[in-house]
Amino acid sequence: MKRVVPALVASIAPFAAMAQSPAQPPVAVRVERLPQHVRERVQAHADQGITSLARYLELTRTVYQLHLMDVLAGYERSGFFVDDTAMTDRQVEDSIREGKLRPVK
């Protein structure tokens, strides 16, 4: 039994490392119209970065009906369109992470 535990830990360790994403800068969000409990959760994930926010919104989409483009603040709305077609949340997330979309100053 003692041999099983170290083997289990060793087999899980690579997955635990993948689950931890590198630190990302906070993302500005517009949460004024949201209920208090949703506002707090969205803000908490936005403080952890774009990946955390996008994952949270994806997981709760059927409950709150929120998309990434609905809550992002400070970005030029026209930046969310490519050839007059709205970008998907995944494309917006990737563009922000890669620095292609930046907040308007």
LINKATA-V191740 format. One record per backbone hydrogen bond with DSSP energy under -1.0 kcal/mol. CO is the residue of the C=O (numbers start at 1). NH is the residue of the N-H. Records with the same first field share a line. If there is no record, write none. Layout:
CO=NH ; NH
//
This chain:
1=5
3=7
4=8
5=9
6=10
7=11
8=12
9=13
12=16
13=17
14=18
15=19
28=73
31=34
35=39
36=40
37=41
38=42
39=43
40=44
41=45
42=46
43=47
46=27
49=53
50=54
51=55
52=56
53=57
54=58
55=59
56=60
60=64
61=65
67=70
68=72
71=30
74=104
76=79
77=80
78=81
80=87
82=85
85=82
88=92
89=93
90=94
91=95
92=96
93=97
94=98
95=100 ; 101
//
